[in-house]
Amino acid sequence: MSVLAIIPAAGGGTRMGRETPKQFLLLEGAPIFVHTLRKFDATRRIHEIFLAVRQEEARRVRAAMKSEGFRTPVRLTPGGGTRQDTVFRAIAQASPSTEIVVVHDAVRPFIQDDMIHRIVEAARKDGAAIFAIPSVDTVKQIEHDAILGTLPRERIALAQTPQAFHYNLLREAFERAAADGFQGTDESSLVERLGHKVTVLMGSERNIKITRPSDLPLAQLFITLERQGRDGASPS
């Protein structure tokens, strides 16, 4: 079974409030996206990695990867104007022999091998699968500054990546979205439009997406815990 990982790393990272896009911020001397690549390179579940970057960042990315010695082939693909465009471009360059596509945020560097294994197996069985964690807060539906209603918390889940799909299903979902002019917020939202069931697996509180300055101290803590081999994590 050929499994391709697509890691979009072409965003501007404006929520971080810095000139440097968040995927290039350093943790323990390496850009965040490199930490993420290390996780996908270390697993045996992934056979090829597409790292999607902006063209003007390609040289910078190659320089950061040069000393890593990744065993898994890593190919740079061009980013688009949106995440959806970026992933679609990568899918278009995938080999027709690809069976499973795993899409993962470049700034979620604490994904663990067991999660990659579970998501690949779930996609292989069901065609589409994502990770999510329950909402612990009360969720309000609002319009401007007024509450329209309170949503049942037990029916709310916060989506994470990786998300994984049969290649043909995901390609069809992106092609249909492009034809309809639909922009989704994640890959599973495009598959949902086809009426296909998306299996939800329990995610992890450790699988954070580094998007704001307040996330960096927590990320540093998790790096330290990984180095110490604590909480079931393997040292980097």
N, CA and C of each residue as an Amber inpcrd file, in Angstrom:
protein
   708
   0.8500000  -1.1940000   0.0000000   0.0000000   0.0000000   0.0000000
   0.8770000   1.2320000   0.0000000   0.7870000   2.0550000  -1.0510000
   1.5900000   3.2690000  -1.1540000   0.8980000   4.4090000  -0.4160000
   1.5980000   4.9820000   0.5460000   1.0230000   6.0500000   1.3690000
   1.8430000   7.3250000   1.1790000   1.1690000   8.3820000   0.7740000
   1.7880000   9.6840000   0.5570000   1.3610000  10.6390000   1.6600000
   2.3160000  11.3440000   2.2580000   2.0060000  12.4110000   3.2200000
   2.1910000  13.7570000   2.5360000   1.1720000  14.5900000   2.6000000
   1.2490000  15.9640000   2.0980000   1.2810000  16.8890000   3.2980000
   2.3280000  17.7090000   3.3770000   2.4890000  18.6420000   4.4920000
   2.4990000  20.0600000   3.9380000   1.3750000  20.7790000   4.0340000
   1.3220000  22.1610000   3.5450000   2.1460000  23.0780000   4.4480000
   3.0880000  23.7840000   3.8540000   3.9420000  24.7060000   4.6160000
   4.1070000  26.0010000   3.8450000   3.0120000  26.4450000   3.2040000
   3.0810000  27.6210000   2.3400000   2.3530000  28.8250000   2.9240000
   1.8580000  28.7110000   4.1560000   1.0950000  29.7990000   4.7510000
   1.9710000  30.9370000   5.2360000   1.3220000  32.0850000   5.4240000
   2.0420000  33.2640000   5.8880000   2.1610000  33.3550000   7.3940000
   1.2980000  32.6190000   8.1240000   1.3880000  32.5970000   9.5830000
   1.1280000  33.9400000  10.2330000   0.1040000  34.6710000   9.7620000
  -0.1420000  36.0300000  10.2590000  -0.5670000  36.0710000  11.7220000
  -1.1950000  34.9990000  12.2160000  -1.6630000  35.0100000  13.6060000
  -0.5170000  34.9910000  14.6030000   0.6650000  34.6010000  14.1440000
   1.8170000  34.5930000  15.0390000   2.3080000  36.0110000  15.3040000
   1.9380000  36.9510000  14.4360000   2.3180000  38.3420000  14.6460000
   3.7860000  38.6220000  14.4150000   4.4480000  37.8120000  13.5900000
   5.8640000  38.0010000  13.2990000   6.0820000  38.0020000  11.7910000
   7.2030000  38.5800000  11.3810000   7.5120000  38.5880000   9.9540000
   7.8400000  37.1840000   9.4540000   8.4510000  36.3780000  10.3010000
   8.8060000  35.0130000   9.9180000   7.5690000  34.1200000   9.9960000
   7.2060000  33.4390000   8.8930000   6.0740000  32.5050000   8.9560000
   6.2980000  31.4610000  10.0390000   5.2240000  31.0480000  10.6850000
   5.3420000  30.1990000  11.8800000   6.0530000  28.8920000  11.6150000
   5.9230000  28.3400000  10.4020000   6.5810000  27.0670000  10.1220000
   8.1000000  27.1690000  10.1320000   8.6320000  28.4080000  10.0400000
  10.0810000  28.6180000  10.0310000  10.6290000  29.0410000  11.3840000
   9.7580000  29.2380000  12.3720000  10.2430000  29.5770000  13.7020000
  11.0320000  28.4060000  14.2790000  12.0400000  28.7160000  15.0680000
  12.9430000  27.6830000  15.5550000  12.4930000  27.1000000  16.8930000
  12.6000000  25.7750000  16.9820000  12.4630000  25.0520000  18.2400000
  13.7160000  24.2070000  18.3870000  14.4640000  24.4410000  19.4480000
  15.7030000  23.6920000  19.6560000  16.6170000  23.7580000  18.4290000
  16.6470000  24.9190000  17.7920000  17.5750000  25.1380000  16.6920000
  17.1120000  24.6830000  15.3300000  15.9240000  24.0890000  15.2290000
  15.4090000  23.6200000  13.9400000  14.0320000  24.2350000  13.6830000
  13.7270000  24.5790000  12.4250000  12.3980000  25.1060000  12.1180000
  11.3080000  24.1040000  12.5000000  10.1480000  24.6280000  12.8310000
   9.0380000  23.7700000  13.2580000   8.7220000  22.7280000  12.1930000
   8.7380000  23.1170000  10.9150000   8.3780000  22.1520000   9.8740000
   9.3700000  20.9890000   9.8180000  10.6170000  21.2250000  10.1860000
  11.6090000  20.1460000  10.2020000  11.2750000  19.1380000  11.3030000
  10.8530000  19.6220000  12.4650000  10.4260000  18.7110000  13.5290000
   9.2750000  17.8260000  13.0380000   8.3570000  18.4280000  12.2940000
   7.2230000  17.6660000  11.7610000   7.6950000  16.6300000  10.7480000
   8.5850000  17.0310000   9.8530000   9.1320000  16.0900000   8.8790000
   9.8290000  14.9210000   9.5650000  10.5240000  15.1930000  10.6440000
  11.2260000  14.1160000  11.3570000  10.2570000  13.0310000  11.8080000
   9.0620000  13.4400000  12.2540000   8.0810000  12.4640000  12.7150000
   7.6100000  11.5850000  11.5700000   7.3810000  12.1880000  10.4170000
   6.8960000  11.4080000   9.2790000   8.0150000  10.5900000   8.6470000
   9.2320000  11.0500000   8.7770000  10.3630000  10.2790000   8.2750000
  10.6360000   9.0730000   9.1670000  10.3770000   9.2040000  10.4510000
  10.6900000   8.1320000  11.4040000   9.7080000   6.9690000  11.3250000
   8.4880000   7.2360000  10.8590000   7.4970000   6.1630000  10.8090000
   7.7140000   5.2880000   9.5780000   7.2860000   4.0460000   9.6860000
   7.3560000   3.1330000   8.5410000   6.0690000   3.1610000   7.7300000
   5.1040000   3.9740000   8.1600000   3.7870000   3.9620000   7.4930000
   3.7640000   4.8270000   6.2440000   4.7230000   5.7450000   6.1020000
   4.7250000   6.7210000   5.0150000   5.8320000   6.3850000   4.0250000
   5.4950000   6.3720000   2.7460000   6.4630000   5.9980000   1.7190000
   7.0280000   7.1950000   0.9630000   6.3140000   8.3150000   0.9800000
   6.7920000   9.5180000   0.3080000   6.1560000  10.7300000   0.9790000
   6.8970000  11.8440000   0.9940000   6.4020000  13.0840000   1.6030000
   6.4610000  14.1960000   0.5690000   5.3690000  14.9100000   0.4110000
   5.3340000  16.1390000  -0.3790000   5.2630000  17.3010000   0.6080000
   6.2530000  18.1580000   0.5810000   6.2570000  19.3620000   1.4070000
   5.9190000  20.5330000   0.5000000   4.7680000  21.1370000   0.7120000
   4.2870000  22.2180000  -0.1560000   4.7300000  23.5670000   0.3980000
   5.4960000  24.3110000  -0.3830000   6.0590000  25.5810000   0.0750000
   5.8910000  26.6460000  -1.0060000   5.9920000  27.8960000  -0.5870000
   5.9930000  28.9880000  -1.5550000   7.3050000  28.9680000  -2.3430000
   7.2190000  29.3120000  -3.6010000   8.3860000  29.2260000  -4.4730000
   9.5540000  30.0330000  -3.9450000   9.2570000  31.2040000  -3.3800000
  10.3270000  32.0570000  -2.8870000  10.9850000  31.5170000  -1.6140000
  10.3670000  30.5140000  -0.9960000  10.9240000  29.9170000   0.2180000
  11.6610000  28.6060000  -0.0610000  11.6550000  28.1500000  -1.3060000
  12.1970000  26.8190000  -1.6140000  13.6650000  26.6830000  -1.2320000
  14.4650000  27.7030000  -1.5470000  15.8930000  27.6160000  -1.2250000
  16.0940000  27.5560000   0.2840000  15.3350000  28.3360000   1.0040000
  15.4190000  28.3470000   2.4710000  15.0380000  26.9850000   3.0400000
  14.0220000  26.3760000   2.4820000  13.5630000  25.0740000   2.9450000
  14.6220000  24.0150000   2.6880000  15.1840000  24.0080000   1.4910000
  16.2130000  23.0110000   1.1610000  17.4250000  23.1480000   2.0810000
  17.7860000  24.3880000   2.3990000  18.9280000  24.6040000   3.2900000
  18.6530000  24.0310000   4.6770000  17.4290000  24.2010000   5.1570000
  17.0690000  23.6990000   6.4910000  17.0440000  22.1740000   6.5220000
  16.7380000  21.5430000   5.3770000  16.6250000  20.0920000   5.3110000
  17.9530000  19.4150000   4.9930000  18.9240000  20.1800000   4.5450000
  20.1480000  19.6150000   3.9740000  20.8640000  18.6570000   4.9080000
  20.9370000  18.9910000   6.1690000  21.7000000  18.1720000   7.1150000
  20.8640000  17.0980000   7.8010000  19.6040000  16.9590000   7.4160000
  18.7150000  16.0320000   8.1250000  18.9160000  14.5740000   7.7160000
  19.2390000  14.3220000   6.4590000  19.4300000  12.9460000   6.0190000
  18.1780000  12.1040000   6.1010000  17.0580000  12.6470000   5.6470000
  15.7980000  11.9080000   5.7010000  15.8860000  10.6300000   4.8750000
  15.3410000   9.5530000   5.4230000  15.2950000   8.2770000   4.6930000
  14.1110000   8.2330000   3.7400000  13.0180000   8.8640000   4.1310000
  11.8280000   8.9070000   3.2810000  12.0110000   9.9960000   2.2260000
  11.7150000   9.7080000   0.9580000  11.8360000  10.7520000  -0.0700000
  10.9470000  11.9450000   0.2530000  11.5400000  13.1470000   0.2300000
  10.8080000  14.3880000   0.4770000  10.8790000  15.2360000  -0.7900000
   9.7430000  15.5570000  -1.3300000   9.6620000  16.3380000  -2.5680000
   8.9840000  17.6650000  -2.2860000   9.5700000  18.7490000  -2.7600000
   8.9470000  20.0560000  -2.6140000   7.9370000  20.2660000  -3.7350000
   6.7520000  20.7250000  -3.3610000   5.7250000  21.0580000  -4.3360000
   5.3190000  22.5150000  -4.1260000   4.8480000  23.1910000  -5.1780000
   4.5510000  24.6220000  -5.0630000   3.2550000  24.8890000  -4.3140000
   3.2950000  25.8740000  -3.4300000   2.1000000  26.2830000  -2.7140000
   1.1880000  27.1150000  -3.5880000  -0.0750000  27.2140000  -3.1830000
  -1.0520000  28.0290000  -3.8940000  -1.4860000  29.2090000  -3.0620000
  -2.5250000  29.8850000  -3.5250000  -3.0100000  31.0640000  -2.8190000
  -3.7360000  30.7430000  -1.5320000  -4.2810000  29.5350000  -1.4340000
  -4.9600000  29.0740000  -0.2240000  -4.4520000  27.6860000   0.1330000
  -4.7560000  27.2470000   1.3280000  -4.3660000  25.8850000   1.7230000
  -4.9830000  24.8660000   0.7690000  -6.2600000  25.0890000   0.4260000
  -6.9340000  24.1520000  -0.4670000  -6.2200000  24.0590000  -1.8110000
  -5.8330000  25.2010000  -2.3670000  -5.0880000  25.2040000  -3.6270000
  -3.7500000  24.4900000  -3.4670000  -3.0990000  24.7250000  -2.3320000
  -1.7910000  24.1230000  -2.0770000  -1.8760000  22.6020000  -2.0550000
  -2.8620000  22.0790000  -1.3290000  -3.0110000  20.6240000  -1.2340000
  -3.4370000  20.0410000  -2.5780000  -4.3200000  20.7340000  -3.2850000
  -4.7790000  20.2580000  -4.5980000  -3.6090000  20.1540000  -5.5710000
  -2.7180000  21.1330000  -5.5490000  -1.5380000  21.0810000  -6.4120000
  -0.6730000  19.8640000  -6.0990000  -0.5460000  19.5760000  -4.8190000
   0.2520000  18.4130000  -4.4250000  -0.4170000  17.1190000  -4.8730000
  -1.7190000  17.0280000  -4.6860000  -2.4450000  15.8290000  -5.1050000
  -2.2750000  15.5910000  -6.6000000  -2.2940000  16.6750000  -7.3640000
  -2.1690000  16.5580000  -8.8160000  -0.8210000  15.9780000  -9.2360000
   0.1840000  16.0780000  -8.3690000   1.5120000  15.5690000  -8.6920000
   1.7670000  14.1740000  -8.1140000   0.7770000  13.6410000  -7.4080000
   0.9420000  12.3200000  -6.8170000   0.9070000  11.2400000  -7.8880000
   1.6130000  10.1630000  -7.6290000   1.6010000   9.0280000  -8.5390000
   0.2230000   8.3810000  -8.5490000  -0.2560000   7.9460000  -9.7250000
  -1.5530000   7.2540000  -9.7890000  -1.5800000   5.9760000  -8.9650000
  -0.4060000   5.4560000  -8.6070000  -0.3530000   4.2410000  -7.8000000
  -0.5550000   4.5210000  -6.3160000  -0.6570000   5.8030000  -5.9340000
  -0.8870000   6.1660000  -4.5310000  -2.2330000   5.6160000  -4.0730000
  -2.2480000   4.9950000  -2.9300000  -3.4920000   4.4370000  -2.3940000
  -4.0870000   5.2920000  -1.2800000  -3.2200000   5.7760000  -0.3710000
  -3.6790000   6.5850000   0.7560000  -2.9170000   7.8980000   0.7710000
  -3.6480000   8.9970000   0.9990000  -3.0330000  10.3140000   1.1610000
  -3.2880000  10.7910000   2.5830000  -2.2270000  11.1670000   3.2630000
  -2.3060000  11.7040000   4.6250000  -1.9310000  13.1860000   4.5450000
  -2.7880000  14.0610000   5.0360000  -2.5130000  15.4970000   5.0240000
  -2.3160000  15.9610000   6.4670000  -1.2140000  16.6610000   6.7040000
  -0.8850000  17.0630000   8.0760000  -0.3180000  18.4720000   8.0920000
  -0.7250000  19.2630000   9.0860000  -0.2360000  20.6280000   9.2450000
   1.2580000  20.6310000   9.5370000   1.9870000  21.5140000   8.8590000
   3.4370000  21.6230000   9.0880000   3.7550000  22.0690000  10.5020000
   2.8050000  22.7380000  11.1550000   3.0620000  23.2890000  12.4860000
   2.3920000  22.4650000  13.5920000   2.2110000  21.1710000  13.3220000
   1.8180000  20.2140000  14.3730000   2.9660000  19.2120000  14.5280000
   4.0440000  19.6080000  15.1990000   5.2380000  18.7480000  15.2420000
   5.2150000  17.6490000  16.2900000   4.1170000  17.5280000  17.0390000
   4.1040000  16.5460000  18.1260000   3.2360000  15.3310000  17.8080000
   2.9780000  15.1220000  16.5330000   2.2670000  13.9190000  16.1170000
   3.1310000  12.6930000  16.4080000   2.4910000  11.6310000  16.8530000
   3.2250000  10.4230000  17.2230000   2.9720000   9.2890000  16.2320000
   3.9050000   8.3430000  16.2040000   3.8500000   7.2470000  15.2420000
   2.5460000   6.4640000  15.3620000   2.0850000   6.2310000  16.5850000
   0.8540000   5.4660000  16.7690000  -0.3340000   6.1560000  16.1040000
  -0.3760000   7.4790000  16.1560000  -1.4770000   8.2050000  15.5300000
  -1.3990000   8.0790000  14.0120000  -0.1990000   8.1680000  13.4620000
  -0.0460000   8.0110000  12.0130000  -0.5070000   6.6220000  11.5920000
  -0.1170000   5.6260000  12.3550000  -0.5290000   4.2520000  12.0580000
  -2.0490000   4.1250000  12.0940000  -2.6750000   4.6570000  13.1340000
  -4.1260000   4.5200000  13.2780000  -4.8890000   5.2250000  12.1720000
  -4.4190000   6.4070000  11.7720000  -5.1540000   7.1550000  10.7540000
  -5.0190000   6.4870000   9.3870000  -3.8490000   5.9300000   9.0970000
  -3.6590000   5.2260000   7.8260000  -4.5490000   3.9920000   7.7700000
  -4.5910000   3.2360000   8.8540000  -5.4130000   2.0240000   8.8810000
  -6.8970000   2.3580000   8.7870000  -7.3240000   3.4280000   9.4470000
  -8.7360000   3.8190000   9.3850000  -9.1210000   4.2540000   7.9760000
  -8.2310000   4.9950000   7.3150000  -8.5120000   5.4200000   5.9440000
  -8.5230000   4.2300000   4.9960000  -7.6320000   3.3060000   5.2450000
  -7.5880000   2.1000000   4.4080000  -8.8950000   1.3330000   4.5200000
  -9.4700000   1.2820000   5.7070000 -10.7070000   0.5310000   5.9570000
 -11.9480000   1.3010000   5.5190000 -12.0100000   2.6030000   5.8640000
 -13.2460000   3.3660000   5.6880000 -13.2000000   4.3930000   4.5540000
 -12.0220000   4.6540000   4.0220000 -11.9160000   5.6110000   2.9240000
 -11.5650000   7.0120000   3.3480000 -11.9760000   7.4150000   4.5530000
 -11.7030000   8.7700000   5.0340000 -11.7030000   8.7720000   6.5510000
 -10.7160000   9.4500000   7.1630000 -10.6380000   9.4780000   8.6260000
  -9.9140000  10.7330000   9.0810000 -10.3450000  11.2540000  10.2180000
  -9.6860000  12.4080000  10.8220000  -9.5140000  12.1530000  12.3140000
  -8.6700000  12.9600000  12.9280000  -8.5780000  13.0120000  14.3800000
  -9.3650000  14.2210000  14.8800000  -9.9450000  14.0770000  16.0600000
 -10.6360000  15.1960000  16.6940000 -10.6320000  14.9860000  18.1960000
 -10.7570000  16.0780000  18.9320000 -10.8720000  16.0070000  20.3830000
 -12.1600000  16.6950000  20.8130000 -12.7830000  16.2220000  21.8930000
 -14.0320000  16.8360000  22.3550000 -13.8010000  18.2750000  22.8150000
 -14.8130000  19.0830000  22.6650000 -14.7570000  20.4440000  23.1940000
 -15.0250000  20.4060000  24.6920000 -14.1700000  21.0640000  25.4580000
 -14.3680000  21.1050000  26.9100000 -15.0780000  22.3920000  27.3330000
 -15.2330000  23.3040000  26.4020000 -15.8930000  24.5740000  26.6900000
 -17.3050000  24.5830000  26.1170000 -18.1550000  25.4010000  26.7020000
 -19.4750000  25.6360000  26.1310000 -19.3110000  26.4030000  24.8200000
 -20.0250000  25.9470000  23.7910000 -19.8720000  26.5300000  22.4580000
 -21.1080000  27.3670000  22.1270000 -20.8940000  28.6260000  21.8130000
 -21.9690000  29.5430000  21.4680000 -21.9550000  29.8350000  19.9710000
 -23.1290000  29.8650000  19.3790000 -23.2680000  30.3420000  18.0130000
 -23.6010000  31.8300000  18.0810000 -22.7870000  32.6530000  17.4310000
 -22.9750000  34.0970000  17.5580000 -23.0850000  34.7600000  16.1850000
 -23.6290000  35.9410000  16.1960000 -23.6600000  36.8000000  15.0170000
 -23.3330000  38.2090000  15.4870000 -22.1850000  38.7260000  15.0000000
 -21.6740000  40.0090000  15.4900000 -21.4530000  39.9100000  16.9960000
 -22.1940000  40.6710000  17.8130000 -21.9670000  40.6360000  19.2580000
 -23.1330000  40.0100000  20.0130000 -23.9570000  39.2160000  19.3110000
 -25.1250000  38.6190000  19.9480000 -25.0900000  37.1000000  19.8280000
 -25.5480000  36.4060000  20.8660000 -25.6260000  34.9500000  20.8650000
 -26.9040000  34.5130000  20.1680000 -26.7540000  33.6030000  19.2050000
 -27.9140000  33.0380000  18.5260000 -28.3840000  31.7510000  19.1980000
 -27.4440000  31.0650000  19.8580000 -27.8160000  29.8170000  20.5050000
 -26.6040000  29.1470000  21.1260000 -26.8740000  28.1170000  21.9190000
 -25.8270000  27.3150000  22.5340000 -25.8430000  25.9340000  21.8880000
 -24.7000000  25.5140000  21.3670000 -24.6170000  24.2390000  20.6660000
 -24.3410000  23.1130000  21.6580000 -24.9600000  21.9560000  21.4840000
 -24.7320000  20.8200000  22.3930000 -23.2630000  20.4070000  22.3740000
 -22.5980000  20.5310000  23.4980000 -21.1610000  20.2670000  23.5560000
 -20.8230000  18.8320000  23.1940000 -21.7250000  17.9010000  23.5260000
 -21.4360000  16.4980000  23.2420000 -21.4330000  16.1930000  21.7420000
 -21.9100000  17.1310000  20.9410000 -21.9180000  16.9230000  19.4850000
 -20.8550000  17.7730000  18.7840000 -19.9990000  18.4140000  19.5640000
 -18.9520000  19.2750000  19.0020000 -17.5960000  18.5880000  19.1630000
 -16.8250000  18.5770000  18.0960000 -15.4670000  18.0320000  18.1520000
 -14.5330000  18.9960000  17.4330000 -13.3080000  19.1210000  17.9380000
 -12.3150000  20.0220000  17.3530000 -11.3690000  19.1940000  16.4830000
 -11.4160000  19.4530000  15.1820000 -10.6620000  18.6440000  14.2310000
  -9.1680000  18.9080000  14.3330000  -8.3880000  17.8520000  14.1280000
  -6.9420000  17.9330000  14.0720000  -6.4620000  17.3020000  12.7680000
  -5.1930000  17.4060000  12.5280000  -4.5660000  16.5960000  11.4950000
  -3.5770000  15.6710000  12.2040000  -3.1760000  14.5580000  11.5610000
  -3.4020000  14.2360000  10.1620000  -4.8310000  13.7810000   9.8690000
  -5.2210000  14.0290000   8.6020000  -6.4370000  13.4840000   8.0370000
  -6.0060000  12.5920000   6.8780000  -6.6850000  11.4690000   6.6880000
  -6.2280000  10.5120000   5.6860000  -7.4060000  10.0130000   4.8520000
  -7.1130000   9.7270000   3.5670000  -8.1570000   9.3930000   2.6160000
  -7.6260000   8.4490000   1.5350000  -8.5400000   7.6690000   0.9530000
  -8.1960000   6.9960000  -0.2840000  -7.8750000   8.0650000  -1.3270000
  -6.8230000   7.8360000  -2.0750000  -6.3680000   8.8250000  -3.0560000
  -7.4740000   9.2220000  -4.0300000  -8.1520000   8.2510000  -4.6260000
  -9.1690000   8.5680000  -5.6290000 -10.3210000   9.3730000  -5.0350000
 -10.7040000   9.0450000  -3.8030000 -11.7740000   9.7770000  -3.1370000
 -11.3710000  11.2270000  -2.8950000 -10.1580000  11.4360000  -2.3870000
  -9.7250000  12.7930000  -2.0830000  -9.5800000  13.6120000  -3.3700000
  -9.0410000  13.0070000  -4.4100000  -8.8950000  13.7340000  -5.6730000
 -10.2610000  14.1360000  -6.2200000 -11.2240000  13.2220000  -6.1620000
 -12.5760000  13.5530000  -6.6130000 -13.1560000  14.7090000  -5.7950000
 -12.9350000  14.6850000  -4.4860000 -13.4670000  15.7440000  -3.6230000
 -12.8790000  17.0960000  -3.9780000 -11.5690000  17.1460000  -4.2520000
 -10.9410000  18.4110000  -4.6310000 -11.4050000  18.8660000  -6.0140000
 -11.5440000  17.9600000  -6.9250000 -11.9920000  18.3350000  -8.2630000
 -13.4240000  18.8540000  -8.2390000 -14.2780000  18.2200000  -7.4510000
 -15.6620000  18.6870000  -7.3220000 -15.7120000  20.0630000  -6.6720000
 -14.9100000  20.2780000  -5.6460000 -14.8800000  21.5870000  -4.9820000
 -14.4140000  22.6720000  -5.9490000 -13.3960000  22.3630000  -6.7500000
 -12.8900000  23.3350000  -7.7170000 -13.9650000  23.6680000  -8.7530000
 -14.6750000  22.6680000  -9.2220000 -15.7240000  22.8930000 -10.2200000
 -16.8640000  23.7300000  -9.6580000 -17.1500000  23.5440000  -8.3470000
 -18.2620000  24.2590000  -7.7100000 -17.8490000  25.5980000  -7.1140000
 -16.5370000  25.8900000  -7.1120000 -16.0660000  27.1150000  -6.4800000
 -16.1990000  27.0860000  -4.9760000 -16.1160000  25.8890000  -4.3920000
 -16.2770000  25.7300000  -2.9430000 -14.9290000  25.7630000  -2.2520000
 -14.8380000  26.5360000  -1.1700000 -13.6340000  26.5780000  -0.3480000
 -13.9520000  25.9980000   1.0250000 -13.2880000  24.9030000   1.3670000
 -13.5040000  24.2770000   2.6680000 -12.4700000  24.7280000   3.6750000
 -12.6970000  24.3550000   4.9200000 -11.7590000  24.7320000   5.9780000
 -10.7430000  23.6260000   6.2600000 -11.0210000  22.4180000   5.8000000
 -10.0510000  21.3310000   5.8870000 -10.3760000  20.3200000   4.7950000
  -9.5530000  19.2980000   4.6700000  -9.7480000  18.3250000   3.6050000
 -11.0270000  17.5170000   3.7950000 -11.3430000  17.1790000   5.0330000
 -12.5240000  16.3530000   5.2640000 -13.8070000  17.0710000   4.8650000
 -13.8270000  18.4040000   4.9500000 -15.0330000  19.1360000   4.5690000
 -15.3380000  18.9610000   3.0850000 -14.3110000  18.7440000   2.2830000
 -14.5250000  18.5130000   0.8520000 -15.0780000  17.1080000   0.6150000
 -14.5700000  16.1390000   1.3690000 -15.0560000  14.7640000   1.2430000
 -16.4880000  14.6600000   1.7550000 -16.8090000  15.3890000   2.8200000
 -18.1640000  15.3830000   3.3610000 -19.1780000  15.8030000   2.3060000
 -18.7970000  16.7440000   1.4410000 -19.7090000  17.2370000   0.3960000
 -20.1030000  16.1350000  -0.5820000 -19.2850000  15.1090000  -0.6890000
 -19.6020000  14.0000000  -1.5840000 -20.5840000  13.0230000  -0.9540000
 -20.9000000  13.2410000   0.3200000 -21.7860000  12.3260000   1.0340000
 -21.0830000  11.1050000   1.5730000 -19.7470000  11.1480000   1.5800000
 -18.9740000  10.0010000   2.0650000 -18.7640000  10.1170000   3.5780000
 -18.9100000   9.0160000   4.2730000 -18.6810000   9.0050000   5.7160000
 -17.2100000   9.2790000   6.0200000 -16.9690000  10.1160000   7.0140000
 -15.6160000  10.3870000   7.5040000 -15.5290000   9.8590000   8.9300000
 -14.6860000   8.8770000   9.1360000 -14.5030000   8.2850000  10.4640000
 -13.7140000   9.2380000  11.3640000 -14.1540000   9.3680000  12.6090000
 -13.4920000  10.2570000  13.5680000 -12.7840000   9.4230000  14.6250000
 -11.4800000   9.6390000  14.7600000 -10.6730000   8.9860000  15.7800000
 -10.3330000   9.9850000  16.8860000 -10.1570000   9.4730000  18.0870000
  -9.7980000  10.3510000  19.1990000  -8.3990000  10.9070000  18.9940000
  -8.2920000  12.2320000  19.0090000  -7.0050000  12.8880000  18.8530000
  -6.2650000  13.0020000  20.1660000  -5.3250000  13.9310000  20.2170000
  -4.4800000  14.0820000  21.4030000  -4.3300000  15.5490000  21.7620000
  -4.3850000  15.8280000  23.0570000  -4.1420000  17.1860000  23.5310000
  -2.7130000  17.6290000  23.2430000  -1.8020000  16.6630000  23.0720000
  -0.4130000  16.9800000  22.7690000  -0.2160000  17.4120000  21.3070000
  -1.1640000  17.0590000  20.4710000  -1.0360000  17.3070000  19.0340000
  -1.4380000  18.7510000  18.7080000  -0.7370000  19.7040000  19.3030000
  -1.1270000  21.1050000  19.1680000  -0.6800000  21.6780000  17.8250000
  -1.4190000  22.6780000  17.3890000  -1.0620000  23.4430000  16.1970000
  -0.4590000  24.7670000  16.6640000   0.7930000  24.9820000  16.3270000
   1.4970000  26.1770000  16.8010000   1.1290000  27.3500000  15.8980000
   0.2760000  28.2280000  16.4030000  -0.2220000  29.3390000  15.5850000
  -0.0710000  30.6990000  16.2510000   0.0570000  30.7250000  17.5740000
   0.1140000  31.9900000  18.3020000   1.3570000  32.0180000  19.2010000
   1.8160000  33.2120000  19.5670000   2.9930000  33.2950000  20.4410000
   2.8510000  32.4980000  21.7290000   1.6360000  32.4270000  22.2670000
   1.4300000  31.6940000  23.5200000   1.6250000  30.1880000  23.3540000
   1.6300000  29.6920000  22.1110000   1.8450000  28.2610000  21.8770000
   3.3150000  27.8680000  22.0090000   4.2190000  28.8240000  21.8610000
   5.6510000  28.4980000  21.8130000   6.1970000  27.9430000  23.1330000
   5.8530000  28.5240000  24.2980000   6.3470000  27.9230000  25.5520000
   5.8420000  26.4890000  25.7530000   4.5900000  26.2380000  25.3670000
   4.0540000  24.8880000  25.4850000   4.7970000  23.9390000  24.5430000
   5.0830000  24.4180000  23.3440000   5.8400000  23.6030000  22.3900000
   7.2230000  23.2690000  22.9430000   7.8670000  24.2370000  23.5780000
   9.1830000  23.9870000  24.1600000   9.0960000  22.9380000  25.2660000
   8.0270000  22.9940000  26.0570000   7.8190000  21.9860000  27.0970000
   7.6730000  20.6010000  26.4830000   6.8900000  20.4950000  25.4190000
   6.6750000  19.1980000  24.7820000   7.9640000  18.6680000  24.1610000
   8.7860000  19.5730000  23.6130000  10.0870000  19.1610000  23.0780000
  10.9390000  18.5460000  24.2010000  10.9290000  19.1990000  25.3550000
  11.6930000  18.7050000  26.5030000  11.1890000  17.3400000  26.9490000
   9.8670000  17.1680000  27.0080000   9.2860000  15.8860000  27.4110000
   9.6410000  14.7870000  26.4150000   9.6450000  15.1280000  25.1290000
  10.0150000  14.1250000  24.1280000  11.4680000  13.6980000  24.2910000
  12.3190000  14.6680000  24.5570000  13.7460000  14.3600000  24.7350000
  13.9350000  13.4240000  25.9260000  13.1000000  13.5980000  26.9330000
  13.1960000  12.7620000  28.1400000  12.4350000  11.4430000  27.9920000
  11.7210000  11.3100000  26.8530000  10.9830000  10.0790000  26.6150000
   9.7920000   9.9050000  27.5260000   9.1880000  10.9960000  27.9490000
   8.0560000  10.9390000  28.8790000   6.7340000  10.9710000  28.1520000
   5.6670000  10.5670000  28.8490000   4.2930000  10.5760000  28.3580000
   4.1370000   9.7620000  27.0870000   4.8900000   8.6950000  26.9740000
   4.7380000   7.8090000  25.8440000   5.3830000   8.3150000  24.5750000
   6.0540000   9.4530000  24.6210000   6.6820000   9.9930000  23.4250000
   8.0820000   9.4460000  23.2840000   8.5000000   9.3240000  22.0510000
   9.8600000   8.8680000  21.7900000  10.7720000  10.0630000  21.6680000
  12.0130000   9.9550000  22.1050000  12.9320000  11.0670000  21.9380000
  13.0750000  11.4090000  20.4860000  13.2290000  12.7280000  20.1730000
  13.3790000  13.1550000  18.7830000  14.6870000  12.6550000  18.2290000
